[in-house]
């Protein structure tokens, strides 16, 4: 009862504030949410602007992150071009980039690994919250030059403010967010405070996200699965409730020379696994980070940055309240990078990184023995800009050493990249790049041997796996002219010794047996987005956009790769003024019939979403009220990239409200 009262109280405050804002609506230009211009992408080795990178890139700003109605990190990013999600229930969602996920997408926090267990299984939640971030950078396509073979498919870098980098302009600054959602009777609260004393700057933040049992449209199971197993849940997803909490404090010493600081963060979560009525995960991570950036006055270099993180992660998989399996990941990572001064037109960076991880799973689902993984790497990347055109080159050398009590493997991988770009006009950027990247197998791919209940499989690793390599090409075209904003990305990757799970045909303890194999594979696709200003009258304007994303992936000898997202087209229409933004969105997802031998096809769907952002105070943009109506038609949508697509559809119709206050 108290929970329902809180929901209605927050919704009432938002409505009152919102209607006041509509009545007084007047003027400045609305803030952009997804930004692809004038932003220096820190995840890039050459530190280029987002609109001049040779790969597809998306930078999501803090406004959109604080206003989104989505929950997990994968769900937040799934609306971006070329990105899908593992969609393993409301709690666990990890990004899938161009059909690649798991260990092929590097998840970072401030440039350092996320150091959780989300790559080990899709039911393991990502230990980073969107509301912690000041922005999120997503590099689509190979980023192995800087971040190693684990980034052979892309990088997601969550940038937060736990370690301040600059002095404050006011005694206290911060952000407060509160909101509710109807689909799960959920609520979210976030508070960030920052204060300073001379060169010392301190930061503290807390985030809480709670959701009850989620509503869905109709039956959870597909008709084909209901014919085999019975109807099962309808209208609601049993055991889909969740609670996530994050607390963090940090501080820095900021001077004319740069900054140095540290932070400590504690993240906890308790959430149900909808595919198992009595199964839950109890997760906790304690993480210590230290960062410094120093301005140098050396002959060749003008900046040195060093980032360090150490993490103690564990989670329990509970069955009827009893511990079934314990997962532990004790990790540390250090990354040093120097920025080179321009020498005869060449600028760039070089760096070194080291990672050590000890991962284990003990209990009913102990499919992996205790394994120590050690990675060492060094890279260099350079860019030469001639004005009308330019070139980029880069290289990386990396070693991986994996050891268990009974086996060990060592790998040395080399990655190279090169590309060229031209600017035919001031409003046009064209580029073509190629890379040959290598990835060493992971502990799970080599040494797993046991039941993996999240995927309903019995997994067997393959200690004879070779390193995986990919020859990738990407063509990029960006146009900004006459009211049009057009982005086109064409990509192709030719993998050699691609690692994937394949069924053996055997059954062990009632689970289908899968083994890690290798085959050559090809992935190709495109991402196209077009935006256009349609009308303007005074402070009011209308703009629209259309986006398309598609990827095709198959092996030479085993057919299609599994869980590859289908063709998707998104159309949007926006009516905005200085105080009001209205957004309508239609997402058409094609059916996916190009499936692996053990997959079922996925039906297409149409989703309709609306949102309104109101700035009720005429002289300030620091207060925003956001209403979102998601899945207006209560459509049944299933994410093909999800292991549970036949058992868990997306959430049903939902109304959410957020109040965001910057100060």
Number of C-alpha atoms within 10 A of each C-alpha: 5 6 11 10 10 14 18 12 13 17 22 13 14 24 17 12 19 22 14 15 21 14 9 12 17 18 16 14 13 15 13 12 15 17 18 19 13 11 14 17 25 16 23 24 23 25 18 18 15 23 23 26 21 26 26 26 26 23 22 23 19 21 17 19 23 24 24 20 25 17 19 24 25 24 24 22 26 20 13 18 25 28 21 29 27 25 29 29 29 27 30 26 27 30 30 28 29 27 25 22 25 19 20 22 27 28 29 20 19 23 21 24 24 24 26 27 22 19 21 18 16 24 28 22 26 22 24 19 21 25 27 24 21 18 23 25 22 25 25 25 26 32 26 30 30 27 29 29 33 23 26 30 26 29 28 26 25 25 21 18 20 27 26 24 20 16 19 18 9 10 9 13 15 15 17 19 20 23 26 28 23 19 20 23 20 22 23 21 18 21 19 22 16 22 19 19 11 11 14 19 21 23 22 21 21 20 22 20 22 22 23 20 19 25 23 25 19 16 19 28 21 19 13 11 14 15 10 8 10 11 14 13 16 14 14 19 27 20 20 23 23 23 19 21 19 21 18 20 20 22 24 25 22 20 15 9 11 17 22 22 22 21 22 20 19 19 21 19 21 20 25 26 26 26 21 14 14 14 19 26 25 17 23 22 21 16 20 17 23 19 22 20 20 17 16 15 10 10 9 14 19 15 19 19 18 18 21 22 25 23 23 17 23 21 23 21 25 18 16 11 11 11 17 18 18 20 22 21 22 18 23 22 22 21 21 18 21 22 22 21 18 15 12 7 11 16 20 24 23 22 20 20 22 17 21 19 20 18 23 20 20 16 13 16 19 19 23 26 20 19 23 20 20 19 19 18 23 21 24 21 25 20 23 19 15 12 8 12 15 15 19 21 20 22 21 25 19 25 19 21 18 22 18 16 9 8 11 16 17 13 15 16 19 20 26 20 22 19 19 19 23 19 16 11 11 10 12 16 22 19 22 20 20 21 24 22 27 29 28 25 25 22 27 22 24 22 25 22 20 19 23 21 17 17 17 14 20 24 28 25 22 20 16 12 19 18 19 21 24 25 19 22 22 23 21 23 22 21 18 16 13 9 11 14 16 19 19 18 24 19 23 21 23 18 21 19 17 22 24 15 17 20 17 12 8 11 13 13 9 11 16 17 22 21 19 23 19 21 16 18 22 20 21 19 19 21 21 20 19 17 19 18 15 15 11 13 8 7 13 17 17 18 17 18 19 18 21 19 22 20 21 19 24 20 21 10 10 14 14 19 22 23 26 27 30 24 18 21 20 20 18 18 19 20 18 22 22 19 26 25 20 18 18 17 20 17 20 17 21 16 17 18 13 21 19 18 13 8 16 17 15 23 17 19 16 18 19 20 18 19 21 19 23 27 28 25 17 15 11 12 17 13 18 25 27 25 26 23 19 22 24 15 13 18 19 22 22 24 27 27 23 26 20 23 24 21 21 26 26 22 24 23 21 21 19 22 28 27 26 20 17 15 12
